[in-house]
């Protein structure tokens, strides 16, 4: 009898635990909260979001670190492609036969691997990482700082301001890291097995290169005097050799970095529109703008972030590639041709005279194959890095 009463009481207790109690209208607590409930609980525990000071030392260090890490990850993913592209752009005699063919890329990689193994595919990669960490760190850091001054609130989010912010950030990063880029290109340009250059050796070689004296034959005596004075005053050896191709690089950063950041931010905005956001964004990662907190858009899912970064790379590469080819030719000026320094106009004239307009797009196919995964990886790692670092 006691057992029967106990079972009856247990059954009554179960039946009086509805989804909403009829008297108190209280919902029962869920013993296994969902991820969304956990997120809301964490937010409540942490309190209201604080307004991030983008000019604080903490933000500068974290954004620079996230950018440098993103650059290293991106360059490692496309290391072999990067070397083959440099060999084609600079008209290396050993690899000139691969230019202009769809099979050129796999054949070039096969030959490099057969001759030098995996080390050959990553030749110059140490210099790449040495350069790319400060370069990418400065670029992303400069973009955040310039953007915070050019775009002070969401109402000022325009394509022109985004493009200008990206262009200026790219030029700032190039100014501080260009000599490392020249070293990287020269290391990647070496193909002979006996010329296994070290970082120290290639720096010494570049520093000691003496370009031949340029002979001028102007008809105007004033032009002749000006050319002679300029030639005598301009440094002809030493540290100046590490800035070959600096002018086209600086000019190329205007369309490259500007279009890259503009395309990424624009595509990201499109992917965050209400019609797409349920599938493209991670829930509860957005922060609204208020007097105590700055605006932070919702984080994109991995495939959406990679897509935005890949589109940014495609557009920026298309716009800036001719200047990139000119820059590569100028950077290896000490080991090809007669060795004297060439200006942008003279290099462009030589390229056009030798190969026509197609010469400005040699290796572009490889450029696309390389830049899309590189840009996608870079933006993905950077955005995730900022999120996990709390900025």
C-alpha positions as CSV (number, residue, x, y, z in Angstrom):
1,X,0.0,0.0,0.0
2,X,2.9,2.3,0.8
3,X,4.5,1.5,-2.5
4,X,1.3,2.3,-4.3
5,X,1.0,5.7,-2.6
6,X,4.6,6.5,-3.3
7,X,4.2,5.7,-7.1
8,X,1.0,7.7,-7.2
9,X,2.7,10.7,-5.6
10,X,5.7,10.4,-8.0
11,X,3.3,10.3,-11.0
12,X,1.4,13.4,-9.6
13,X,4.7,15.3,-9.2
14,X,5.7,14.5,-12.8
15,X,2.3,15.6,-14.2
16,X,2.4,18.9,-12.3
17,X,5.7,20.0,-14.0
18,X,4.3,21.5,-17.2
19,X,6.2,23.8,-19.6
20,X,4.5,26.7,-17.8
21,X,2.9,26.3,-14.4
22,X,-0.8,27.3,-14.6
23,X,-0.7,29.4,-11.4
24,X,2.7,31.0,-11.4
25,X,3.3,31.1,-15.2
26,X,6.9,30.4,-14.6
27,X,9.0,28.5,-17.1
28,X,11.1,25.6,-15.8
29,X,14.9,26.1,-16.0
30,X,16.6,24.0,-18.7
31,X,19.2,21.8,-17.0
32,X,21.1,21.6,-20.3
33,X,21.3,25.2,-21.7
34,X,22.0,25.7,-25.3
35,X,25.0,27.4,-26.7
36,X,23.0,30.6,-27.2
37,X,22.0,30.5,-23.6
38,X,25.6,30.1,-22.6
39,X,26.6,33.1,-24.7
40,X,23.9,35.2,-23.1
41,X,25.0,34.1,-19.6
42,X,28.6,34.9,-20.4
43,X,27.6,38.4,-21.6
44,X,25.6,39.0,-18.4
45,X,28.4,37.8,-16.3
46,X,31.0,40.1,-18.1
47,X,28.7,43.1,-17.9
48,X,28.2,45.7,-20.7
49,X,30.8,45.7,-23.5
50,X,33.5,48.4,-23.1
51,X,34.3,50.9,-25.7
52,X,37.6,49.9,-27.4
53,X,40.2,52.6,-27.5
54,X,41.9,52.0,-30.9
55,X,44.8,54.3,-30.0
56,X,45.7,52.5,-26.8
57,X,49.0,50.5,-26.6
58,X,47.0,47.3,-25.9
59,X,45.1,47.7,-29.2
60,X,48.2,48.6,-31.2
61,X,50.1,45.6,-30.0
62,X,47.2,43.2,-30.4
63,X,46.2,44.4,-33.9
64,X,49.8,44.4,-35.0
65,X,50.3,40.8,-33.7
66,X,47.1,39.6,-35.4
67,X,48.2,41.2,-38.7
68,X,51.7,39.7,-38.6
69,X,50.3,36.3,-37.8
70,X,47.8,36.5,-40.6
71,X,50.6,37.5,-43.1
72,X,52.8,34.6,-42.1
73,X,50.0,32.1,-42.3
74,X,49.0,33.4,-45.8
75,X,52.5,33.3,-47.2
76,X,53.3,29.8,-45.9
77,X,50.1,28.5,-47.7
78,X,51.3,29.8,-51.1
79,X,55.1,29.6,-50.7
80,X,55.8,27.4,-53.7
81,X,53.5,29.4,-55.9
82,X,55.1,32.6,-54.9
83,X,58.6,31.4,-55.9
84,X,57.4,30.2,-59.4
85,X,55.6,33.5,-60.0
86,X,58.8,35.5,-59.2
87,X,60.8,33.3,-61.6
88,X,58.4,34.0,-64.4
89,X,57.9,37.7,-63.7
90,X,61.7,38.3,-63.7
91,X,62.2,36.4,-66.9
92,X,64.6,33.9,-65.3
93,X,66.3,32.2,-68.3
94,X,65.8,28.7,-66.9
95,X,62.1,29.2,-66.4
96,X,61.2,31.4,-69.4
97,X,59.9,28.4,-71.3
98,X,57.1,28.0,-68.9
99,X,55.6,31.5,-69.3
100,X,52.3,31.7,-71.1
101,X,51.3,28.0,-70.8
102,X,48.6,26.6,-68.5
103,X,50.9,23.7,-67.7
104,X,53.7,26.0,-66.8
105,X,52.9,26.1,-63.1
106,X,52.9,22.4,-62.4
107,X,55.9,21.8,-64.7
108,X,57.9,24.5,-63.0
109,X,57.0,23.1,-59.5
110,X,58.0,19.6,-60.7
111,X,61.4,20.7,-62.0
112,X,62.2,22.7,-58.9
113,X,61.2,19.8,-56.7
114,X,63.2,17.4,-58.8
115,X,66.4,19.6,-58.6
116,X,66.2,20.8,-55.0
117,X,63.4,19.0,-53.2
118,X,61.0,20.8,-50.9
119,X,63.7,23.2,-49.9
120,X,63.8,24.5,-53.5
121,X,60.0,25.3,-53.4
122,X,60.5,27.4,-50.2
123,X,63.8,29.0,-51.1
124,X,63.8,32.5,-49.7
125,X,60.8,31.7,-47.4
126,X,62.8,32.6,-44.3
127,X,63.3,36.0,-45.7
128,X,59.6,36.1,-46.7
129,X,58.5,35.4,-43.1
130,X,61.1,37.9,-41.8
131,X,59.6,40.5,-44.0
132,X,55.9,39.6,-44.0
133,X,55.4,39.6,-40.2
134,X,56.3,43.3,-39.8
135,X,54.8,44.2,-43.2
136,X,51.4,42.6,-42.6
137,X,51.4,43.7,-39.0
138,X,52.1,47.3,-40.0
139,X,49.6,47.2,-42.8
140,X,46.7,46.0,-40.7
141,X,47.7,48.2,-37.8
142,X,48.0,51.2,-40.1
143,X,44.6,50.4,-41.7
144,X,42.9,50.3,-38.3
145,X,44.5,53.6,-37.2
146,X,43.9,55.4,-40.5
147,X,40.4,54.1,-40.8
148,X,39.5,55.2,-37.2
149,X,40.4,58.8,-38.3
150,X,38.9,58.8,-41.8
151,X,35.8,56.8,-40.8
152,X,34.7,58.0,-37.4
153,X,31.3,56.3,-37.4
154,X,29.0,54.1,-39.5
155,X,27.5,57.1,-41.3
156,X,30.9,57.8,-42.8
157,X,31.4,54.3,-44.2
158,X,31.8,55.0,-47.9
159,X,33.7,53.3,-50.7
160,X,36.0,56.2,-51.2
161,X,37.0,56.4,-47.5
162,X,37.6,52.7,-47.4
163,X,39.7,52.7,-50.5
164,X,41.8,55.7,-49.2
165,X,42.3,54.1,-45.9
166,X,43.6,50.8,-47.5
167,X,45.8,52.7,-49.9
168,X,47.5,54.7,-47.2
169,X,47.9,51.7,-45.0
170,X,49.6,49.8,-47.8
171,X,52.0,52.7,-48.6
172,X,53.0,53.0,-44.9
173,X,53.8,49.3,-44.6
174,X,55.9,49.3,-47.8
175,X,57.9,52.3,-46.7
176,X,59.0,50.5,-43.5
177,X,59.7,47.0,-45.0
178,X,60.8,47.4,-48.6
179,X,64.4,46.4,-48.2
180,X,63.3,43.0,-46.9
181,X,61.1,42.6,-50.0
182,X,64.2,43.1,-52.3
183,X,66.2,40.5,-50.3
184,X,63.3,38.0,-50.6
185,X,63.0,38.4,-54.4
186,X,66.7,38.1,-54.9
187,X,66.8,34.9,-52.9
188,X,63.9,33.4,-54.8
189,X,65.5,34.5,-58.1
190,X,68.5,32.3,-57.6
191,X,68.1,28.9,-59.3
192,X,71.6,27.5,-59.7
193,X,72.4,24.7,-57.2
194,X,75.9,26.0,-56.6
195,X,74.7,29.4,-55.7
196,X,73.0,28.5,-52.5
197,X,72.8,32.0,-51.1
198,X,72.4,32.7,-47.4
199,X,70.5,35.7,-46.1
200,X,73.8,37.3,-45.1
201,X,75.4,36.5,-48.4
202,X,72.6,38.0,-50.5
203,X,72.6,41.2,-48.4
204,X,76.3,41.6,-48.9
205,X,75.9,41.0,-52.7
206,X,73.2,43.5,-53.1
207,X,75.0,46.1,-51.0
208,X,78.2,45.8,-53.1
209,X,76.6,45.9,-56.5
210,X,77.9,48.8,-58.7
211,X,75.7,49.7,-61.6
212,X,77.6,51.0,-64.7
213,X,77.6,54.7,-65.4
214,X,74.7,55.8,-67.6
215,X,75.7,57.6,-70.8
216,X,73.3,60.5,-71.6
217,X,73.1,62.2,-75.1
218,X,70.6,65.0,-74.7
219,X,70.4,67.7,-77.3
220,X,69.6,70.4,-74.8
221,X,72.7,71.5,-72.8
222,X,70.5,72.4,-69.8
223,X,69.1,68.9,-69.8
224,X,72.6,67.5,-70.1
225,X,73.8,69.4,-67.1
226,X,70.8,68.4,-65.0
227,X,71.2,64.7,-66.0
228,X,74.9,64.8,-65.1
229,X,74.3,66.4,-61.7
230,X,71.4,64.0,-60.8
231,X,73.6,61.0,-61.8
232,X,76.5,62.2,-59.7
233,X,74.3,63.1,-56.7
234,X,72.2,59.9,-56.6
235,X,73.7,57.1,-54.6
236,X,75.1,54.4,-56.9
237,X,75.8,51.6,-54.4
238,X,75.3,50.6,-50.8
239,X,71.9,50.9,-49.0
240,X,70.3,52.5,-52.1
241,X,70.5,49.1,-53.8
242,X,67.9,47.8,-51.4
243,X,65.3,50.3,-52.8
244,X,65.3,49.2,-56.4
245,X,61.7,49.2,-57.7
246,X,60.5,51.3,-54.7
247,X,58.6,53.8,-56.8
248,X,56.4,51.3,-58.7
249,X,55.8,49.4,-55.4
250,X,54.6,52.6,-53.8
251,X,52.3,53.4,-56.8
252,X,51.1,49.8,-56.9
253,X,50.0,49.9,-53.3
254,X,47.4,52.5,-54.2
255,X,45.2,50.2,-56.2
256,X,46.3,47.0,-54.5
257,X,45.8,47.7,-50.8
258,X,42.9,50.1,-51.5
259,X,41.0,47.6,-53.6
260,X,41.8,44.8,-51.3
261,X,40.4,46.4,-48.1
262,X,37.5,48.0,-50.1
263,X,36.5,44.6,-51.6
264,X,36.8,42.7,-48.4
265,X,34.7,45.2,-46.4
266,X,32.1,45.6,-49.1
267,X,31.7,41.8,-49.6
268,X,31.6,41.3,-45.9
269,X,28.8,43.9,-45.6
270,X,26.8,42.1,-48.4
271,X,27.2,38.8,-46.6
272,X,25.9,40.4,-43.4
273,X,22.6,41.7,-44.9
274,X,19.5,40.4,-43.0
275,X,18.5,38.0,-45.8
276,X,21.9,36.2,-45.7
277,X,23.0,36.7,-42.1
278,X,21.3,33.5,-40.7
279,X,23.6,31.4,-42.9
280,X,26.7,33.6,-43.1
281,X,27.2,35.0,-39.6
282,X,27.9,33.5,-36.2
283,X,25.1,34.4,-33.8
284,X,25.5,36.7,-30.9
285,X,28.9,38.1,-32.0
286,X,27.7,41.5,-33.0
287,X,28.1,44.6,-30.8
288,X,26.0,47.7,-31.3
289,X,27.3,51.2,-31.1
290,X,26.5,53.2,-28.0
291,X,28.0,55.7,-25.7
292,X,29.9,53.0,-23.9
293,X,30.7,50.6,-26.7
294,X,31.9,50.8,-30.3
295,X,30.2,49.0,-33.2
296,X,31.4,45.5,-34.0
297,X,29.8,43.6,-36.8
298,X,28.9,39.9,-36.4
299,X,31.7,37.5,-37.2
300,X,31.4,35.7,-40.5
301,X,31.4,32.0,-40.7
302,X,34.6,30.5,-41.9
303,X,33.5,29.9,-45.5
304,X,32.0,33.4,-45.8
305,X,35.2,35.1,-44.4
306,X,37.3,33.1,-46.8
307,X,35.1,34.1,-49.7
308,X,35.3,37.8,-48.8
309,X,39.1,37.6,-48.5
310,X,39.4,35.7,-51.8
311,X,37.4,38.2,-53.7
312,X,39.5,41.0,-52.3
313,X,42.6,39.3,-53.5
314,X,41.2,38.7,-57.0
315,X,40.2,42.3,-57.5
316,X,43.4,43.8,-56.1
317,X,45.7,41.5,-58.1
318,X,43.9,42.4,-61.3
319,X,44.3,46.2,-60.8
320,X,47.9,46.2,-59.7
321,X,49.6,43.4,-61.6
322,X,51.3,45.5,-64.4
323,X,53.0,47.6,-61.8
324,X,54.1,44.5,-59.9
325,X,55.8,43.1,-63.0
326,X,57.7,46.4,-63.5
327,X,58.7,46.3,-59.8
328,X,60.1,42.7,-60.1
329,X,62.2,43.6,-63.1
330,X,63.6,46.6,-61.3
331,X,64.4,44.6,-58.2
332,X,66.6,42.1,-60.1
333,X,68.3,44.8,-62.1
334,X,71.6,43.9,-60.6
335,X,71.7,40.4,-62.0
336,X,69.9,40.7,-65.4
337,X,70.6,43.0,-68.3
338,X,73.5,45.4,-68.2
339,X,73.1,46.0,-64.5
340,X,72.3,49.7,-64.5
341,X,69.2,51.0,-62.7
342,X,66.1,51.5,-64.8
343,X,63.2,53.9,-64.2
344,X,59.5,52.9,-64.4
345,X,59.1,54.3,-67.9
346,X,62.2,52.6,-69.3
347,X,61.3,49.2,-67.8
348,X,57.7,49.5,-69.1
349,X,59.1,50.3,-72.6
350,X,61.4,47.3,-72.6
351,X,58.6,45.0,-71.5
352,X,56.3,46.3,-74.2
353,X,59.0,46.2,-76.8
354,X,59.8,42.5,-76.0
355,X,56.4,41.0,-75.3
356,X,53.7,43.6,-76.1
357,X,50.9,44.3,-73.6
358,X,50.9,40.6,-72.6
359,X,54.3,41.1,-71.1
360,X,52.7,43.1,-68.3
361,X,50.5,40.1,-67.3
362,X,53.1,37.3,-67.4
363,X,52.4,35.0,-64.5
364,X,49.0,36.5,-63.8
365,X,47.3,33.0,-63.9
366,X,49.7,31.9,-61.2
367,X,49.0,35.3,-59.5
368,X,45.3,34.4,-59.3
369,X,46.0,30.9,-58.0
370,X,48.3,32.4,-55.4
371,X,46.6,35.6,-54.3
372,X,43.1,34.2,-53.8
373,X,44.0,31.6,-51.1
374,X,46.7,34.0,-49.7
375,X,44.3,36.9,-49.3
376,X,41.5,34.6,-48.0
377,X,43.8,33.1,-45.4
378,X,45.2,36.5,-44.4
379,X,41.8,38.1,-43.8
380,X,40.4,35.0,-42.0
381,X,43.3,34.7,-39.6
382,X,43.3,38.5,-39.0
383,X,39.6,38.7,-38.2
384,X,39.6,35.6,-36.0
385,X,42.8,36.8,-34.3
386,X,41.2,40.2,-33.4
387,X,38.1,38.4,-32.2
388,X,39.9,36.0,-29.9
389,X,42.3,38.8,-28.7
390,X,39.2,40.8,-27.7
391,X,39.7,43.8,-30.0
